[in-house]
Structure formats: C-alpha cells, structure tokens
C-alpha cells in the first residue's frame, strides 16, 4: 500500500471553531506547497453546530439555542462541543489506493473502527450514513474538504458529550436520538485513551506514522 508517511500530530486543546477554520486553511495551503509534512490536529471545540451545503439546500436548521457556523465541506448539521474528540487531518492524499473521496472516507472509517477496537469497543459502518456507529447509534462523523487532493476538516468521536445536546439534533438526514456518545451507550472512554488509540492504529489504517 505504498510508503508509510510521517505525520506531525499537534494537540491544540480547546479551540474556537472559527479559529480552527483559519488555521486549517493556512495549513492546507502549506501542505499543498510541501512546506509542511502531513499534519494531524487533535482538539476540542466549544459548542457549535456546523451547517453544511446539504442542510442549507434542504432548509434544515438546528433547534433554537444552538450556536451555528456555515461550512464548505459536505454534509448537513454536525454537532461539535465538550466531550467530543475532533481530528483534522491536513493530509496530501496521493499514496497508493487514495484514488477517490470515497476510498479516503473508507480509510478514515477503518481508522476510527480500529482505534475503538483497541479501546475494547466494537465500531461498524452503517448504510444510513458515512461515519462510525456503535450499538446502532452514530458516534463518529466524517466530513472532508479537498483542495488539490489535500484535505481539511476531518472527523469526530463523541465520547462523553453533555446529555441531550447531540441527541437533540436531527443532523445529516438522520432522526433525533440517532447520534449519541460512547458514555451514553455504556462504553467508558477518555480523550487520552482515544488519542493514544488513533496514534497506535494510524499506520495500519491510513499508512502514515505519527511523530
């Protein structure tokens, strides 16, 4: 499956969504010009619901009381907030097998499933929507934006979100209560355990090794 490429991993803590957008765009341009290696940002956001083109086209908005931000990647409504790991791979997808957006999404799904497995949690795909599901509920969303096959945005893993917040959102064409977090499903996991598992499974899943 080609070479195993080096990835710089940056832990950024809690970052406002708008600030992360600015940083991602700058890093994406740097990666396109080979000024930086593949880079993975791991962070959390204060509560924010992103509104993608699908939601705008369908006239879908979150309930009152949710802060919102329009985004240019695919998808409908996506919740961000406390108790959610956010990972933004600023990767140049030009290795063997990275031939389409669908193939790249499938690789990231496999990565999340492998990381959950290392934590003793069985994740799976579901025909209802891309992402990763546990016990029939969606706990991981994936949405990328590409420029010259270099990605920004990324994926989330809900591990211990505030009660009712992500569940109260009918996002991406799914009914309310479809998306939840690991804690609500009885699977105790921490941010640190998930970050460690993502690093450990990166090479086997996306053929890149963390530095």
C-alpha positions in Angstrom: 0.0 0.0 0.0 2.9 2.4 -0.7 5.2 4.1 1.8 4.4 4.9 5.4 4.4 8.7 5.5 5.4 10.7 8.6 2.6 12.8 10.3 3.1 15.6 12.7 0.5 15.4 15.5 -0.5 18.6 17.2 -2.6 18.6 20.4 -4.3 22.0 20.5 -6.7 21.7 23.5 -10.0 23.7 23.2 -10.1 25.9 20.1 -13.0 28.1 19.0 -14.4 26.8 15.7 -13.7 30.0 13.8 -10.0 30.0 14.8 -9.7 26.3 13.8 -11.1 27.1 10.3 -8.4 29.8 9.8 -5.6 27.6 11.0 -6.8 24.6 8.8 -6.9 26.8 5.6 -3.4 28.1 6.2 -2.0 24.6 6.9 -3.8 23.2 3.8 -2.0 25.7 1.6 1.3 25.0 3.3 0.8 21.3 2.8 0.0 21.7 -0.9 3.3 23.5 -1.4 5.1 20.8 0.6 6.2 23.4 3.2 5.0 21.1 5.9 4.5 17.3 6.2 1.1 15.7 6.6 -0.3 17.2 9.8 -3.0 16.0 12.2 -4.7 18.5 14.5 -6.4 17.0 17.6 -8.6 19.4 19.6 -12.0 20.1 21.1 -14.4 22.9 20.3 -16.8 24.9 22.5 -20.4 24.0 21.4 -21.1 24.7 17.7 -23.3 23.2 15.1 -21.9 23.4 11.6 -24.3 23.8 8.7 -23.2 22.2 5.5 -24.5 22.6 2.0 -26.9 19.7 2.3 -28.6 21.3 5.3 -28.7 24.7 3.6 -30.2 23.3 0.4 -32.9 21.4 2.3 -33.7 24.4 4.6 -32.7 22.4 7.7 -31.6 24.4 10.8 -30.9 23.3 14.3 -33.3 23.9 17.1 -33.2 27.2 19.0 -30.3 27.6 21.4 -27.5 26.0 19.3 -24.8 28.3 18.0 -24.1 27.7 14.3 -21.5 28.2 11.6 -21.7 27.6 7.9 -19.1 25.2 6.4 -18.0 24.3 2.9 -17.5 20.6 3.3 -20.2 18.1 2.6 -23.0 17.1 4.9 -25.9 18.6 6.9 -25.8 19.5 10.5 -22.9 18.4 12.6 -22.6 19.0 16.4 -19.3 20.0 18.0 -18.7 20.6 21.7 -17.4 19.3 25.0 -16.8 15.6 25.3 -16.0 15.2 21.6 -12.6 14.5 20.1 -12.1 16.4 16.9 -9.3 15.3 14.4 -8.4 17.4 11.4 -6.0 15.5 9.0 -4.2 18.0 6.8 -3.0 15.2 4.6 -1.9 15.1 0.9 -3.8 12.0 -0.3 -1.6 10.8 -3.1 -0.4 7.4 -1.9 -1.4 4.0 -3.3 -5.1 3.4 -3.0 -6.0 7.0 -2.3 -7.8 7.3 -5.6 -11.2 8.8 -4.7 -13.0 10.7 -1.9 -15.0 7.5 -1.2 -11.8 5.5 -0.8 -10.4 8.1 1.6 -13.6 8.2 3.7 -13.5 4.4 3.9 -9.9 4.5 5.1 -10.8 7.0 7.9 -13.8 4.9 8.9 -11.5 1.9 9.2 -9.1 4.0 11.3 -11.8 5.0 13.7 -13.1 1.5 13.9 -9.6 0.2 14.6 -9.0 2.8 17.3 -12.3 2.0 19.0 -11.4 -1.7 18.9 -8.1 -1.0 20.7 -10.3 0.6 23.4 -12.5 -2.6 23.6 -15.4 -1.0 21.7 -16.9 -2.5 18.5 -17.5 0.1 15.9 -19.1 -0.5 12.5 -20.3 1.2 9.3 -24.0 1.7 8.7 -25.8 2.1 5.4 -27.7 5.1 6.8 -24.8 7.4 6.7 -21.0 7.5 6.4 -19.2 7.6 9.7 -18.8 5.1 12.5 -21.6 3.6 14.6 -21.6 1.7 17.9 -24.6 -0.4 19.0 -26.7 1.1 16.2 -26.0 4.7 17.1 -23.7 7.1 15.3 -20.8 8.3 17.4 -18.4 9.5 14.7 -19.0 11.9 11.9 -16.6 12.4 8.9 -16.6 15.3 6.6 -13.6 16.5 4.5 -12.9 19.4 2.1 -10.3 18.9 -0.6 -8.0 21.3 -2.5 -5.6 19.6 -4.9 -6.2 16.3 -3.1 -5.1 17.9 0.2 -7.8 17.7 3.0 -9.0 19.9 5.7 -11.9 19.4 8.2 -11.9 15.7 9.3 -13.7 13.5 11.8 -15.2 13.4 15.3 -15.6 10.8 18.1 -18.2 11.6 20.7 -17.0 10.1 24.0 -18.8 12.0 26.7 -21.0 14.8 25.4 -23.4 16.8 27.5 -26.7 15.0 28.0 -29.2 15.6 25.2 -27.2 18.1 23.1 -26.0 15.9 20.3 -29.0 13.6 20.7 -31.4 16.6 20.2 -30.1 17.4 16.8 -31.5 15.8 13.6 -28.3 16.0 11.6 -27.3 14.9 8.1 -30.7 13.5 7.3 -30.8 11.3 10.5 -33.6 11.4 13.1 -33.1 12.9 16.5 -31.6 10.4 19.1 -29.6 8.7 16.3 -26.3 10.3 17.2 -25.0 9.9 20.7 -21.8 9.3 22.6 -19.9 6.3 23.9 -20.6 7.1 27.6 -24.4 7.1 27.0 -24.0 3.7 25.4 -22.2 2.3 28.5 -18.8 2.4 26.9 -16.4 4.4 29.2 -13.6 6.0 27.3 -11.4 9.1 27.7 -9.9 11.6 25.3 -6.4 10.4 26.2 -7.3 6.8 25.5 -8.8 7.6 22.1 -5.9 9.8 21.1 -3.5 7.1 22.0 -5.5 4.5 20.1 -5.7 6.7 17.0 -1.9 7.1 17.0 -1.4 3.4 17.5 -3.7 2.4 14.6 -2.7 5.2 12.2 -0.1 3.3 10.3 -2.2 0.2 9.7 -5.3 2.2 8.7 -4.0 5.2 6.7 -0.4 4.2 6.1 1.0 7.1 8.0 3.0 7.1 11.2 2.7 9.7 13.9 5.8 11.7 15.1 
